[in-house]
Amino acid sequence: MTPVRKGVSANSLSRAPAIKSKSGKDRQSQGPRPGTPRYVLRLYVAGISPSSSAAIQAITAICEDHLKDRYDLEVVDIYRQPTLTRGEQIIAVPALIKKLPLPLRRLIGNMADTQRVLVGLDLKTGK
């Protein structure tokens, strides 16, 4: 599992550094603001491909725009860590899993549709 930081590309999946906010402080040490849930997300991708890169960029942008300083995003390359896909029953990629806050949600396919992703993350209603 690889933590993702803003602006990461699929080429840097191997060992990205800890997630940093614009202030340069580790997000893990800041914690969520009182009364706002912290989102724990895991994005499954297939190697270094254009669709993987696009999914990483799209999800990172959505998180920065809508979940500023209150999300943890892990990127899992299914080729490097295939055992993690079995536990999550991943059958297609890219796949985004929202682990927290509950309920658990799964999104599969094109992550560039911001409205669909926001609805899937329970950040916006489908209406």
TIVO-2410 file (N, C-alpha, C; in nm, 3 decimals):
# residues 127
REC num residu      c1      c2      c3 atome chaine
REC   1      M   0.084  -0.117   0.000     N      A
REC   1      M   0.000   0.000   0.000    CA      A
REC   1      M   0.088   0.123   0.000     C      A
REC   2      T   0.051   0.219  -0.080     N      A
REC   2      T   0.133   0.337  -0.095    CA      A
REC   2      T   0.051   0.461  -0.063     C      A
REC   3      P   0.091   0.540   0.037     N      A
REC   3      P   0.022   0.666   0.060    CA      A
REC   3      P   0.042   0.756  -0.060     C      A
REC   4      V  -0.057   0.837  -0.090     N      A
REC   4      V  -0.050   0.926  -0.205    CA      A
REC   4      V  -0.048   1.069  -0.157     C      A
REC   5      R   0.027   1.149  -0.228     N      A
REC   5      R   0.028   1.291  -0.197    CA      A
REC   5      R  -0.020   1.366  -0.320     C      A
REC   6      K  -0.055   1.492  -0.303     N      A
REC   6      K  -0.105   1.571  -0.414    CA      A
REC   6      K  -0.005   1.573  -0.528     C      A
REC   7      G  -0.056   1.553  -0.649     N      A
REC   7      G   0.028   1.561  -0.767    CA      A
REC   7      G   0.104   1.434  -0.798     C      A
REC   8      V   0.074   1.324  -0.732     N      A
REC   8      V   0.147   1.200  -0.757    CA      A
REC   8      V   0.106   1.144  -0.892     C      A
REC   9      S   0.198   1.083  -0.960     N      A
REC   9      S   0.167   1.017  -1.086    CA      A
REC   9      S   0.183   0.867  -1.068     C      A
REC  10      A   0.133   0.793  -1.162     N      A
REC  10      A   0.145   0.647  -1.155    CA      A
REC  10      A   0.292   0.605  -1.159     C      A
REC  11      N   0.379   0.690  -1.215     N      A
REC  11      N   0.521   0.656  -1.221    CA      A
REC  11      N   0.587   0.655  -1.084     C      A
REC  12      S   0.525   0.716  -0.985     N      A
REC  12      S   0.587   0.722  -0.852    CA      A
REC  12      S   0.514   0.633  -0.752     C      A
REC  13      L   0.452   0.526  -0.800     N      A
REC  13      L   0.377   0.437  -0.713    CA      A
REC  13      L   0.465   0.357  -0.618     C      A
REC  14      S   0.591   0.340  -0.649     N      A
REC  14      S   0.673   0.246  -0.573    CA      A
REC  14      S   0.686   0.283  -0.426     C      A
REC  15      R   0.718   0.401  -0.390     N      A
REC  15      R   0.731   0.439  -0.249    CA      A
REC  15      R   0.710   0.589  -0.235     C      A
REC  16      A   0.587   0.635  -0.237     N      A
REC  16      A   0.559   0.778  -0.220    CA      A
REC  16      A   0.576   0.815  -0.073     C      A
REC  17      P   0.622   0.938  -0.045     N      A
REC  17      P   0.638   0.980   0.094    CA      A
REC  17      P   0.504   1.004   0.162     C      A
REC  18      A   0.508   1.031   0.290     N      A
REC  18      A   0.386   1.054   0.367    CA      A
REC  18      A   0.306   1.169   0.307     C      A
REC  19      I   0.178   1.164   0.327     N      A
REC  19      I   0.088   1.266   0.275    CA      A
REC  19      I   0.116   1.397   0.348     C      A
REC  20      K   0.131   1.503   0.273     N      A
REC  20      K   0.157   1.635   0.332    CA      A
REC  20      K   0.047   1.731   0.292     C      A
REC  21      S   0.014   1.822   0.381     N      A
REC  21      S  -0.080   1.929   0.348    CA      A
REC  21      S  -0.001   2.043   0.287     C      A
REC  22      K  -0.069   2.146   0.237     N      A
REC  22      K   0.001   2.259   0.177    CA      A
REC  22      K   0.089   2.330   0.279     C      A
REC  23      S   0.054   2.321   0.407     N      A
REC  23      S   0.137   2.384   0.510    CA      A
REC  23      S   0.266   2.307   0.533     C      A
REC  24      G   0.277   2.186   0.477     N      A
REC  24      G   0.396   2.107   0.491    CA      A
REC  24      G   0.395   2.014   0.611     C      A
REC  25      K   0.288   2.015   0.688     N      A
REC  25      K   0.279   1.928   0.806    CA      A
REC  25      K   0.217   1.795   0.767     C      A
REC  26      D   0.256   1.689   0.837     N      A
REC  26      D   0.195   1.559   0.812    CA      A
REC  26      D   0.048   1.565   0.848     C      A
REC  27      R  -0.037   1.515   0.758     N      A
REC  27      R  -0.180   1.515   0.784    CA      A
REC  27      R  -0.216   1.424   0.900     C      A
REC  28      Q  -0.143   1.314   0.914     N      A
REC  28      Q  -0.175   1.220   1.020    CA      A
REC  28      Q  -0.165   1.288   1.155     C      A
REC  29      S  -0.075   1.385   1.172     N      A
REC  29      S  -0.058   1.450   1.301    CA      A
REC  29      S  -0.163   1.557   1.324     C      A
REC  30      Q  -0.227   1.607   1.218     N      A
REC  30      Q  -0.326   1.713   1.235    CA      A
REC  30      Q  -0.460   1.658   1.282     C      A
REC  31      G  -0.500   1.544   1.230     N      A
REC  31      G  -0.630   1.488   1.264    CA      A
REC  31      G  -0.743   1.568   1.201     C      A
REC  32      P  -0.862   1.509   1.197     N      A
REC  32      P  -0.975   1.578   1.137    CA      A
REC  32      P  -1.024   1.692   1.225     C      A
REC  33      R  -1.091   1.786   1.162     N      A
REC  33      R  -1.152   1.895   1.238    CA      A
REC  33      R  -1.265   1.838   1.322     C      A
REC  34      P  -1.292   1.898   1.436     N      A
REC  34      P  -1.401   1.847   1.520    CA      A
REC  34      P  -1.533   1.844   1.443     C      A
REC  35      G  -1.604   1.734   1.454     N      A
REC  35      G  -1.735   1.720   1.390    CA      A
REC  35      G  -1.732   1.680   1.244     C      A
REC  36      T  -1.615   1.664   1.185     N      A
REC  36      T  -1.607   1.622   1.045    CA      A
REC  36      T  -1.541   1.485   1.039     C      A
REC  37      P  -1.601   1.394   0.965     N      A
REC  37      P  -1.544   1.258   0.958    CA      A
REC  37      P  -1.416   1.255   0.875     C      A
REC  38      R  -1.328   1.167   0.911     N      A
REC  38      R  -1.205   1.144   0.835    CA      A
REC  38      R  -1.233   1.029   0.738     C      A
REC  39      Y  -1.200   1.048   0.612     N      A
REC  39      Y  -1.224   0.948   0.509    CA      A
REC  39      Y  -1.100   0.862   0.491     C      A
REC  40      V  -1.121   0.732   0.490     N      A
REC  40      V  -1.014   0.636   0.464    CA      A
REC  40      V  -1.049   0.569   0.332     C      A
REC  41      L  -0.965   0.592   0.232     N      A
REC  41      L  -0.991   0.546   0.095    CA      A
REC  41      L  -0.876   0.459   0.048     C      A
REC  42      R  -0.910   0.361  -0.034     N      A
REC  42      R  -0.808   0.276  -0.095    CA      A
REC  42      R  -0.842   0.266  -0.244     C      A
REC  43      L  -0.744   0.303  -0.327     N      A
REC  43      L  -0.761   0.300  -0.472    CA      A
REC  43      L  -0.677   0.186  -0.529     C      A
REC  44      Y  -0.741   0.094  -0.599     N      A
REC  44      Y  -0.673  -0.019  -0.662    CA      A
REC  44      Y  -0.650   0.014  -0.809     C      A
REC  45      V  -0.526  -0.002  -0.855     N      A
REC  45      V  -0.492   0.025  -0.994    CA      A
REC  45      V  -0.411  -0.092  -1.048     C      A
REC  46      A  -0.399  -0.096  -1.182     N      A
REC  46      A  -0.325  -0.205  -1.248    CA      A
REC  46      A  -0.197  -0.151  -1.307     C      A
REC  47      G  -0.092  -0.151  -1.229     N      A
REC  47      G   0.040  -0.112  -1.277    CA      A
REC  47      G   0.048   0.034  -1.318     C      A
REC  48      I   0.146   0.062  -1.401     N      A
REC  48      I   0.169   0.198  -1.448    CA      A
REC  48      I   0.109   0.209  -1.588     C      A
REC  49      S  -0.017   0.243  -1.590     N      A
REC  49      S  -0.089   0.255  -1.716    CA      A
REC  49      S  -0.156   0.392  -1.723     C      A
REC  50      P  -0.198   0.433  -1.840     N      A
REC  50      P  -0.267   0.562  -1.850    CA      A
REC  50      P  -0.395   0.567  -1.765     C      A
REC  51      S  -0.470   0.457  -1.760     N      A
REC  51      S  -0.593   0.459  -1.679    CA      A
REC  51      S  -0.561   0.464  -1.531     C      A
REC  52      S  -0.453   0.401  -1.489     N      A
REC  52      S  -0.412   0.408  -1.348    CA      A
REC  52      S  -0.372   0.550  -1.312     C      A
REC  53      S  -0.292   0.611  -1.396     N      A
REC  53      S  -0.247   0.748  -1.373    CA      A
REC  53      S  -0.365   0.844  -1.369     C      A
REC  54      A  -0.459   0.828  -1.462     N      A
REC  54      A  -0.577   0.914  -1.466    CA      A
REC  54      A  -0.662   0.897  -1.340     C      A
REC  55      A  -0.678   0.773  -1.294     N      A
REC  55      A  -0.756   0.747  -1.173    CA      A
REC  55      A  -0.691   0.810  -1.050     C      A
REC  56      I  -0.559   0.797  -1.039     N      A
REC  56      I  -0.488   0.855  -0.926    CA      A
REC  56      I  -0.502   1.007  -0.926     C      A
REC  57      Q  -0.483   1.068  -1.042     N      A
REC  57      Q  -0.495   1.213  -1.052    CA      A
REC  57      Q  -0.636   1.261  -1.022     C      A
REC  58      A  -0.737   1.190  -1.074     N      A
REC  58      A  -0.876   1.230  -1.053    CA      A
REC  58      A  -0.916   1.220  -0.905     C      A
REC  59      I  -0.882   1.108  -0.841     N      A
REC  59      I  -0.919   1.089  -0.700    CA      A
REC  59      I  -0.844   1.186  -0.611     C      A
REC  60      T  -0.716   1.209  -0.640     N      A
REC  60      T  -0.639   1.304  -0.561    CA      A
REC  60      T  -0.699   1.444  -0.572     C      A
REC  61      A  -0.737   1.484  -0.691     N      A
REC  61      A  -0.798   1.616  -0.710    CA      A
REC  61      A  -0.931   1.628  -0.636     C      A
REC  62      I  -1.013   1.524  -0.646     N      A
REC  62      I  -1.143   1.525  -0.576    CA      A
REC  62      I  -1.121   1.534  -0.425     C      A
REC  63      C  -1.028   1.457  -0.374     N      A
REC  63      C  -1.001   1.460  -0.230    CA      A
REC  63      C  -0.949   1.596  -0.185     C      A
REC  64      E  -0.859   1.654  -0.263     N      A
REC  64      E  -0.806   1.787  -0.228    CA      A
REC  64      E  -0.915   1.893  -0.232     C      A
REC  65      D  -1.006   1.883  -0.328     N      A
REC  65      D  -1.113   1.983  -0.342    CA      A
REC  65      D  -1.224   1.967  -0.239     C      A
REC  66      H  -1.258   1.843  -0.203     N      A
REC  66      H  -1.376   1.818  -0.121    CA      A
REC  66      H  -1.348   1.762   0.018     C      A
REC  67      L  -1.229   1.711   0.041     N      A
REC  67      L  -1.197   1.649   0.170    CA      A
REC  67      L  -1.067   1.704   0.228     C      A
REC  68      K  -1.036   1.826   0.198     N      A
REC  68      K  -0.910   1.887   0.238    CA      A
REC  68      K  -0.874   1.854   0.383     C      A
REC  69      D  -0.755   1.797   0.403     N      A
REC  69      D  -0.700   1.766   0.536    CA      A
REC  69      D  -0.782   1.667   0.617     C      A
REC  70      R  -0.872   1.593   0.552     N      A
REC  70      R  -0.947   1.493   0.629    CA      A
REC  70      R  -0.967   1.363   0.551     C      A
REC  71      Y  -0.860   1.323   0.483     N      A
REC  71      Y  -0.866   1.196   0.412    CA      A
REC  71      Y  -0.729   1.129   0.414     C      A
REC  72      D  -0.733   0.997   0.407     N      A
REC  72      D  -0.614   0.914   0.387    CA      A
REC  72      D  -0.642   0.831   0.263     C      A
REC  73      L  -0.554   0.841   0.166     N      A
REC  73      L  -0.570   0.769   0.041    CA      A
REC  73      L  -0.452   0.676   0.023     C      A
REC  74      E  -0.480   0.549   0.006     N      A
REC  74      E  -0.377   0.450  -0.024    CA      A
REC  74      E  -0.398   0.400  -0.166     C      A
REC  75      V  -0.289   0.388  -0.240     N      A
REC  75      V  -0.295   0.334  -0.375    CA      A
REC  75      V  -0.232   0.196  -0.371     C      A
REC  76      V  -0.306   0.097  -0.423     N      A
REC  76      V  -0.257  -0.041  -0.426    CA      A
REC  76      V  -0.247  -0.085  -0.571     C      A
REC  77      D  -0.126  -0.122  -0.612     N      A
REC  77      D  -0.103  -0.176  -0.745    CA      A
REC  77      D  -0.132  -0.326  -0.737     C      A
REC  78      I  -0.233  -0.372  -0.808     N      A
REC  78      I  -0.273  -0.513  -0.798    CA      A
REC  78      I  -0.167  -0.608  -0.849     C      A
REC  79      Y  -0.074  -0.560  -0.934     N      A
REC  79      Y   0.034  -0.646  -0.981    CA      A
REC  79      Y   0.142  -0.665  -0.876     C      A
REC  80      R   0.166  -0.562  -0.796     N      A
REC  80      R   0.269  -0.570  -0.692    CA      A
REC  80      R   0.217  -0.632  -0.563     C      A
REC  81      Q   0.088  -0.616  -0.535     N      A
REC  81      Q   0.030  -0.667  -0.411    CA      A
REC  81      Q  -0.100  -0.743  -0.438     C      A
REC  82      P  -0.093  -0.853  -0.512     N      A
REC  82      P  -0.215  -0.925  -0.550    CA      A
REC  82      P  -0.292  -0.983  -0.432     C      A
REC  83      T  -0.226  -1.012  -0.321     N      A
REC  83      T  -0.298  -1.069  -0.206    CA      A
REC  83      T  -0.398  -0.970  -0.147     C      A
REC  84      L  -0.371  -0.841  -0.160     N      A
REC  84      L  -0.465  -0.741  -0.108    CA      A
REC  84      L  -0.595  -0.737  -0.187     C      A
REC  85      T  -0.589  -0.777  -0.313     N      A
REC  85      T  -0.711  -0.775  -0.395    CA      A
REC  85      T  -0.807  -0.886  -0.355     C      A
REC  86      R  -0.752  -0.998  -0.310     N      A
REC  86      R  -0.838  -1.109  -0.271    CA      A
REC  86      R  -0.921  -1.075  -0.148     C      A
REC  87      G  -0.861  -1.012  -0.052     N      A
REC  87      G  -0.933  -0.975   0.070    CA      A
REC  87      G  -1.043  -0.875   0.045     C      A
REC  88      E  -1.027  -0.792  -0.057     N      A
REC  88      E  -1.127  -0.689  -0.089    CA      A
REC  88      E  -1.220  -0.731  -0.203     C      A
REC  89      Q  -1.197  -0.848  -0.259     N      A
REC  89      Q  -1.277  -0.900  -0.369    CA      A
REC  89      Q  -1.278  -0.805  -0.489     C      A
REC  90      I  -1.160  -0.760  -0.527     N      A
REC  90      I  -1.146  -0.670  -0.642    CA      A
REC  90      I  -1.155  -0.753  -0.769     C      A
REC  91      I  -1.249  -0.718  -0.855     N      A
REC  91      I  -1.266  -0.791  -0.980    CA      A
REC  91      I  -1.236  -0.706  -1.104     C      A
REC  92      A  -1.227  -0.574  -1.085     N      A
REC  92      A  -1.197  -0.482  -1.195    CA      A
REC  92      A  -1.126  -0.360  -1.137     C      A
REC  93      V  -1.044  -0.296  -1.220     N      A
REC  93      V  -0.974  -0.175  -1.177    CA      A
REC  93      V  -0.987  -0.068  -1.284     C      A
REC  94      P  -0.977   0.058  -1.250     N      A
REC  94      P  -0.953   0.107  -1.116    CA      A
REC  94      P  -1.076   0.089  -1.027     C      A
REC  95      A  -1.051   0.068  -0.900     N      A
REC  95      A  -1.157   0.051  -0.801    CA      A
REC  95      A  -1.122   0.133  -0.677     C      A
REC  96      L  -1.220   0.209  -0.629     N      A
REC  96      L  -1.202   0.291  -0.510    CA      A
REC  96      L  -1.291   0.236  -0.401     C      A
REC  97      I  -1.234   0.212  -0.283     N      A
REC  97      I  -1.311   0.165  -0.169    CA      A
REC  97      I  -1.307   0.270  -0.060     C      A
REC  98      K  -1.424   0.311  -0.015     N      A
REC  98      K  -1.434   0.402   0.099    CA      A
REC  98      K  -1.455   0.315   0.222     C      A
REC  99      K  -1.352   0.306   0.305     N      A
REC  99      K  -1.360   0.224   0.425    CA      A
REC  99      K  -1.427   0.300   0.540     C      A
REC 100      L  -1.393   0.425   0.556     N      A
REC 100      L  -1.451   0.510   0.659    CA      A
REC 100      L  -1.481   0.645   0.599     C      A
REC 101      P  -1.583   0.715   0.644     N      A
REC 101      P  -1.684   0.670   0.741    CA      A
REC 101      P  -1.777   0.566   0.679     C      A
REC 102      L  -1.833   0.486   0.764     N      A
REC 102      L  -1.928   0.384   0.719    CA      A
REC 102      L  -2.050   0.450   0.659     C      A
REC 103      P  -2.120   0.389   0.567     N      A
REC 103      P  -2.105   0.252   0.519    CA      A
REC 103      P  -1.992   0.242   0.417     C      A
REC 104      L  -1.936   0.122   0.408     N      A
REC 104      L  -1.833   0.093   0.310    CA      A
REC 104      L  -1.893   0.108   0.171     C      A
REC 105      R  -1.821   0.174   0.081     N      A
REC 105      R  -1.870   0.193  -0.056    CA      A
REC 105      R  -1.760   0.154  -0.154     C      A
REC 106      R  -1.801   0.103  -0.271     N      A
REC 106      R  -1.708   0.063  -0.377    CA      A
REC 106      R  -1.747   0.134  -0.506     C      A
REC 107      L  -1.648   0.191  -0.572     N      A
REC 107      L  -1.668   0.252  -0.704    CA      A
REC 107      L  -1.571   0.184  -0.799     C      A
REC 108      I  -1.620   0.145  -0.915     N      A
REC 108      I  -1.537   0.075  -1.013    CA      A
REC 108      I  -1.547   0.149  -1.146     C      A
REC 109      G  -1.434   0.164  -1.213     N      A
REC 109      G  -1.434   0.223  -1.346    CA      A
REC 109      G  -1.378   0.363  -1.350     C      A
REC 110      N  -1.429   0.443  -1.440     N      A
REC 110      N  -1.379   0.577  -1.466    CA      A
REC 110      N  -1.395   0.668  -1.344     C      A
REC 111      M  -1.283   0.714  -1.290     N      A
REC 111      M  -1.286   0.801  -1.173    CA      A
REC 111      M  -1.290   0.949  -1.212     C      A
REC 112      A  -1.293   0.978  -1.342     N      A
REC 112      A  -1.295   1.116  -1.388    CA      A
REC 112      A  -1.433   1.180  -1.376     C      A
REC 113      D  -1.537   1.100  -1.356     N      A
REC 113      D  -1.672   1.154  -1.340    CA      A
REC 113      D  -1.687   1.201  -1.195     C      A
REC 114      T  -1.655   1.327  -1.172     N      A
REC 114      T  -1.651   1.384  -1.037    CA      A
REC 114      T  -1.784   1.369  -0.965     C      A
REC 115      Q  -1.893   1.395  -1.032     N      A
REC 115      Q  -2.025   1.387  -0.966    CA      A
REC 115      Q  -2.054   1.244  -0.920     C      A
REC 116      R  -2.022   1.146  -1.002     N      A
REC 116      R  -2.044   1.006  -0.965    CA      A
REC 116      R  -1.958   0.968  -0.845     C      A
REC 117      V  -1.833   1.013  -0.844     N      A
REC 117      V  -1.744   0.982  -0.732    CA      A
REC 117      V  -1.794   1.050  -0.605     C      A
REC 118      L  -1.838   1.175  -0.614     N      A
REC 118      L  -1.889   1.246  -0.496    CA      A
REC 118      L  -2.012   1.175  -0.439     C      A
REC 119      V  -2.100   1.129  -0.525     N      A
REC 119      V  -2.218   1.054  -0.479    CA      A
REC 119      V  -2.172   0.922  -0.415     C      A
REC 120      G  -2.078   0.855  -0.477     N      A
REC 120      G  -2.026   0.729  -0.424    CA      A
REC 120      G  -1.959   0.744  -0.288     C      A
REC 121      L  -1.900   0.860  -0.264     N      A
REC 121      L  -1.835   0.886  -0.135    CA      A
REC 121      L  -1.931   0.947  -0.033     C      A
REC 122      D  -2.057   0.960  -0.070     N      A
REC 122      D  -2.159   1.021   0.016    CA      A
REC 122      D  -2.128   1.166   0.047     C      A
REC 123      L  -2.065   1.235  -0.047     N      A
REC 123      L  -2.036   1.377  -0.030    CA      A
REC 123      L  -2.140   1.464  -0.100     C      A
REC 124      K  -2.222   1.399  -0.184     N      A
REC 124      K  -2.325   1.472  -0.258    CA      A
REC 124      K  -2.438   1.375  -0.287     C      A
REC 125      T  -2.560   1.424  -0.285     N      A
REC 125      T  -2.673   1.337  -0.317    CA      A
REC 125      T  -2.682   1.319  -0.467     C      A
REC 126      G  -2.746   1.213  -0.510     N      A
REC 126      G  -2.758   1.182  -0.650    CA      A
REC 126      G  -2.861   1.265  -0.724     C      A
REC 127      K  -2.923   1.360  -0.659     N      A
REC 127      K  -3.029   1.440  -0.722    CA      A
REC 127      K  -2.974   1.560  -0.793     C      A
***
